[in-house]
Amino acid sequence: GGNATMDRSKAVTAFQNDPSIKVFACTYAAAYGLTLTAGMDNYYYAQTFSAEKAIQSEDRTHRIGTVGTVTYTTPLLEGSPDKRLRKALRRKRDTASSVYDLLEE
C-alpha cells in the first residue's frame, strides 16, 4: 500500500540524513534519478541490460556532497547471465568512450 513515490522519497531522505542507516537497497532502475551521496559502498545484485541506466545509477553517489571514495561491487558467478551482461556493458562503455574521444579530436 501507500504512495510508491512518497515512500521512495522518504527512504532517500532517511538514508541521506540518518547515519545509522547503512544500506539503501534498490535496483539499477530504482536508483535512476536519485541522489545517494551518503553511500560509499554500492552493491548491485543484478545487472541491467542498459548501459545508460548502469552508468547513471552508479553516478548517484558521485554528486556535490560526496565525501571519500565510492566502491561498486557486483557479485558475478562464472557462466552467469550477469557476468555476460557485465562484459557486454563494459564493451558498450568502451565503444562509447572511443567515439567520444574521436569527436573531441
Steps between C-alpha positions, in 0.01 A plus 500: 500500500588866509636735242814346348649839406447634853640181655808521274548869584478430873748213469751718311465785752553263791803339334655836419447646849511215754853361548359194676351386166784315331326337203278626219391204292357553154537392141682692227164627377385607847821699559455684170465870578569480874770679698665254737819680603486347848594161349864406464453131423261399223397138462308396192350153512381495139619661179293717268482469123541877462849651506339843550310384810809328641717810461231736627422276797865475600532877471233546770769510768725735301333835558581819686521391862677169442785457747753220460540217254202315358528124445278295268460126546303262281531130581549316172494123480692335218265418213213702649282729288615793718864432412420500128294818541785672687741419217251633243452820703876547525530465121219757454676742734835451326340558160318812619821632655693439175237682294497790746880523484489508117241778507718711727802485266 
